[in-house]
Amino acid sequence: MSSTNSEKLVLSKAELQSLVTSNDPVISFKKPTKKRSECWANYSQIYHANIPQDYIICFQCISVLRWAKDHGTRVMTHHNCSKNKPVATTPSRQRTMSSYCTQPSSSKECPLIQKRITEACVEYCAVDVRSFESVAGTGFQNLAKQLIYAGATLGTSINVSELLPHPSTISRNVEHVYLNLKKQLISLCVPLECFCITCDFWTAKITGIHYGGISLHYIDEQSQLRVFTLSCQAYDFETQHAINLRSFVNKVLQ
């Protein structure tokens, strides 16, 4: 990726703070793979459209802080957070190998909370007539994550109906979210030099309507496979000859 295109994907602190505050789905968080300090318990690096930013977030006060790999934990230890709990000091004795591994929560409340969530998921699938697999979907998990952040910020006294949007509000925002994600996808695709376009076709048995799907595949700088669905729409051509497939793909890519 060229330096010019990389600069376009790097946001300012104010822009990231605005996106984080509004719980924009394009923002994600990830802790460094080689983290060792316990300071990272309340912090994570910010990613915009899966692009790492030179900023971290404090989950206690939802503040965006300037950070780079060579900064270590200096930014976190100097952060004056009114909600921040004292960070446990590193024991004087040599740390064991297991201390560097992520440990499951030892809280006695954790099994009880998991049981309540399981029961709520069962009721959700039964009452709303949803498949059991729906709770494993990426979209559902992202919704759950946003609700956890909301609970951590606002507490549990707020009525959940005040946070969840009305169905009509969701409907009005579909196009806005689509255009926003489309713009972000275009910015990711512009610097690509090598990629693969995959087409898939099928016919609905009841209606007889032919559909075509197009997906984009490429390997990023971290050697990870990235897949994006570009289109899933009715296929109006009479045949699936090469010239028709080319026209169908070009129409979507334009």
QUIJO-V935785 format. One record per pair of residues at least 4 apart in sequence whose C-alpha atoms are under 7 Angstrom apart, sorted by sequence separation. I is the first residue (numbers start at 1). J is the second residue. D is the distance in whole Angstrom. If there is no record, write none. Layout:
<<I | J | D> <I | J | D>>
//
This chain:
<<1 | 5 | 7> <2 | 6 | 6> <3 | 7 | 6> <4 | 8 | 7> <5 | 9 | 7> <6 | 10 | 7> <11 | 15 | 6> <12 | 16 | 6> <13 | 17 | 6> <14 | 18 | 6> <15 | 19 | 6> <16 | 20 | 6> <17 | 21 | 6> <18 | 22 | 6> <19 | 23 | 6> <20 | 24 | 6> <40 | 44 | 7> <47 | 51 | 5> <48 | 52 | 6> <58 | 62 | 5> <67 | 71 | 6> <71 | 75 | 7> <73 | 77 | 6> <74 | 78 | 6> <75 | 79 | 6> <95 | 99 | 6> <109 | 113 | 6> <110 | 114 | 6> <111 | 115 | 6> <112 | 116 | 6> <113 | 117 | 6> <114 | 118 | 6> <115 | 119 | 6> <116 | 120 | 6> <117 | 121 | 6> <118 | 122 | 6> <119 | 123 | 6> <120 | 124 | 6> <121 | 125 | 6> <122 | 126 | 6> <123 | 127 | 6> <124 | 128 | 6> <125 | 129 | 5> <126 | 130 | 7> <130 | 134 | 7> <133 | 137 | 7> <136 | 140 | 7> <137 | 141 | 6> <138 | 142 | 6> <139 | 143 | 6> <140 | 144 | 6> <141 | 145 | 6> <142 | 146 | 6> <143 | 147 | 6> <144 | 148 | 6> <145 | 149 | 6> <146 | 150 | 6> <147 | 151 | 6> <148 | 152 | 6> <149 | 153 | 6> <150 | 154 | 6> <151 | 155 | 5> <160 | 164 | 6> <165 | 169 | 6> <166 | 170 | 7> <167 | 171 | 6> <168 | 172 | 6> <169 | 173 | 6> <170 | 174 | 6> <173 | 177 | 6> <174 | 178 | 6> <175 | 179 | 6> <176 | 180 | 6> <177 | 181 | 6> <178 | 182 | 6> <179 | 183 | 6> <180 | 184 | 6> <181 | 185 | 6> <182 | 186 | 6> <183 | 187 | 6> <184 | 188 | 6> <185 | 189 | 6> <186 | 190 | 6> <204 | 208 | 5> <219 | 223 | 6> <220 | 224 | 5> <240 | 244 | 6> <241 | 245 | 6> <242 | 246 | 6> <243 | 247 | 6> <244 | 248 | 6> <245 | 249 | 6> <246 | 250 | 6> <247 | 251 | 6> <248 | 252 | 7> <249 | 253 | 6> <250 | 254 | 6> <1 | 6 | 7> <11 | 16 | 6> <19 | 24 | 5> <47 | 52 | 4> <48 | 53 | 7> <57 | 62 | 6> <58 | 63 | 5> <105 | 110 | 7> <125 | 130 | 4> <135 | 140 | 6> <136 | 141 | 7> <151 | 156 | 6> <165 | 170 | 7> <203 | 208 | 6> <204 | 209 | 5> <219 | 224 | 5> <220 | 225 | 7> <240 | 245 | 6> <46 | 52 | 6> <47 | 53 | 6> <57 | 63 | 6> <58 | 64 | 7> <125 | 131 | 6> <203 | 209 | 6> <204 | 210 | 7> <219 | 225 | 5> <220 | 226 | 7> <20 | 27 | 7> <46 | 53 | 6> <57 | 64 | 5> <125 | 132 | 6> <203 | 210 | 4> <218 | 225 | 6> <219 | 226 | 6> <237 | 244 | 7> <19 | 27 | 7> <56 | 64 | 6> <57 | 65 | 6> <67 | 75 | 7> <202 | 210 | 6> <203 | 211 | 6> <217 | 225 | 7> <218 | 226 | 5> <46 | 55 | 6> <55 | 64 | 6> <56 | 65 | 5> <202 | 211 | 5> <217 | 226 | 6> <218 | 227 | 7> <45 | 55 | 6> <46 | 56 | 5> <55 | 65 | 5> <56 | 66 | 7> <201 | 211 | 6> <202 | 212 | 7> <217 | 227 | 5> <45 | 56 | 4> <46 | 57 | 7> <55 | 66 | 5> <56 | 67 | 6> <201 | 212 | 5> <216 | 227 | 6> <217 | 228 | 7> <44 | 56 | 5> <45 | 57 | 6> <54 | 66 | 6> <55 | 67 | 5> <200 | 212 | 6> <201 | 213 | 6> <215 | 227 | 7> <216 | 228 | 5> <31 | 44 | 5> <43 | 56 | 6> <44 | 57 | 6> <54 | 67 | 5> <199 | 212 | 7> <200 | 213 | 5> <215 | 228 | 6> <216 | 229 | 6> <30 | 44 | 5> <31 | 45 | 6> <43 | 57 | 6> <54 | 68 | 5> <199 | 213 | 6> <200 | 214 | 7> <215 | 229 | 4> <216 | 230 | 7> <29 | 44 | 6> <30 | 45 | 5> <43 | 58 | 5> <199 | 214 | 5> <214 | 229 | 6> <215 | 230 | 5> <29 | 45 | 6> <30 | 46 | 7> <42 | 58 | 6> <43 | 59 | 6> <198 | 214 | 6> <199 | 215 | 7> <214 | 230 | 5> <29 | 46 | 5> <42 | 59 | 5> <197 | 214 | 7> <198 | 215 | 5> <214 | 231 | 5> <28 | 46 | 6> <29 | 47 | 6> <42 | 60 | 7> <197 | 215 | 6> <198 | 216 | 7> <213 | 231 | 5> <214 | 232 | 7> <28 | 47 | 5> <197 | 216 | 5> <213 | 232 | 4> <27 | 47 | 6> <28 | 48 | 7> <61 | 81 | 7> <196 | 216 | 6> <197 | 217 | 6> <212 | 232 | 6> <213 | 233 | 7> <27 | 48 | 5> <196 | 217 | 5> <211 | 232 | 7> <212 | 233 | 6> <231 | 252 | 7> <26 | 48 | 6> <27 | 49 | 6> <61 | 83 | 6> <195 | 217 | 6> <196 | 218 | 6> <211 | 233 | 6> <212 | 234 | 6> <26 | 49 | 5> <60 | 83 | 6> <195 | 218 | 5> <211 | 234 | 4> <212 | 235 | 5> <60 | 84 | 6> <194 | 218 | 7> <210 | 234 | 6> <211 | 235 | 5> <209 | 234 | 7> <210 | 235 | 5> <39 | 73 | 7> <39 | 76 | 7> <10 | 53 | 6> <17 | 64 | 6> <39 | 87 | 6> <13 | 64 | 7> <36 | 100 | 6> <23 | 146 | 7> <5 | 191 | 7> <1 | 191 | 6>>
//
